Amino acid sequence: EINRSLGCFKAQYDWSDSFSSSIIYGTEQRAINRQDYYYKNNPRTGQFRSGLAIQERSERSNQFFRAASQLNLNSGSALDLRAEAGYDFQEYDFNSFNIQTGDFISDAFTFNNLQASLSLPNGLASVNSSRRKQRLVAFWANVNAIYKDFIWKANLRREGASHLGKSNKWNWFGGTSLAAQIDKYISTPRNLDALVLEVGWGRTGNIPLRSGLAQQQIVPFGPYYQNGNYSPSYIISIEANPDLGAEIAKTFSLATHAALFNR
């Protein structure tokens, strides 16, 4: 069984012809419930485990919220300005549970009577569970301005991620570019309709998809024999990394755009 629900809500208020504010909320919820049973005579799995029952359940929640304001100014032929600023919040939450156990005295139980499995008291059952939760928060602004034959674009973003190290949870990202239609100021060939020169710079980043990489992780290592008994043991699988940060990329670009032969 897979149950999934999606929802989105948006509201906008126009303060004037050139200034407006809006909020957006979106959510995705998904739950998966799986139940399997392999009979004793099943050649794939069941006959090796004298029947095998599986119960699985996972739940995922993804929520997004944005509050933003937009400004549009158009003074005719001189200046066209569009600016936007806002706040973003996103939360992802996932949890799962799985149990596999076998050695049943009868196939009649299927997956509805797991306590009848003889694999449980003999330590042969497999049980797993997990939980991942992470948040992303950002404050951002974008500007797009056109003045005569010049175009200026800029954006700035202050972003924080909960699953980064405590020393590097926040980062600055952004970029800017300036373009000019220079054919109006220099002599060009007859078949060249337009020539634009553009220069730009940007700083972007990637963050780890997995949560928990900044914290120390301990996992079961298997039982060990001591004083006539088997006791559980654990090992450190990942050391704590308080300096875990985003992967940063800086880009500088210089480009020309040309239109030829009546575009």
GIQUI-V627197 format. One record per backbone hydrogen bond with DSSP energy under -1.0 kcal/mol. NH is the residue of the N-H (numbers start at 1). CO is the residue of the C=O. If there is no record, write none. Layout:
NH|CO  NH|CO
//
This chain:
3|31  5|29  7|27  9|25  11|23  13|21  15|19  16|19  20|70  21|13  22|68  23|11  24|66  25|9  26|64  27|7  28|62  29|5  30|60  31|3  32|58  33|1  34|56  36|54  38|52  42|39  47|42  51|46  52|38  53|101  54|36  55|99  56|34  57|97  58|32  59|95  60|30  61|93  62|28  63|91  64|26  65|89  66|24  67|87  68|22  69|85  70|20  71|83  72|18  73|81  75|79  80|146  81|73  82|144  83|71  84|142  85|69  86|140  87|67  88|138  89|65  90|136  91|63  92|134  93|61  94|132  95|59  96|130  97|57  98|128  99|55  100|126  101|53  103|49  103|51  104|50  112|109  116|113  117|114  118|103  119|102  123|120  124|119  126|100  128|98  130|96  132|94  134|92  136|90  137|160  138|88  139|158  140|86  141|156  142|84  143|154  144|82  145|152  146|80  147|150  148|78  150|147  151|179  152|145  153|177  154|143  155|175  156|141  157|173  158|139  159|171  160|137  161|169  162|135  164|161  165|244  167|242  168|165  171|159  173|157  174|203  175|155  176|201  177|153  178|199  179|151  180|197  181|149  182|180  182|195  183|195  185|182  192|189  193|259  194|259  196|257  197|180  198|255  199|178  200|253  201|176  202|251  203|174  204|249  206|247  217|238  219|235  221|233  224|231  226|229  229|226  231|224  235|219  237|217  238|217  241|214  244|241  247|206  249|204  251|202  253|200  255|198  257|196  259|194  261|191
//
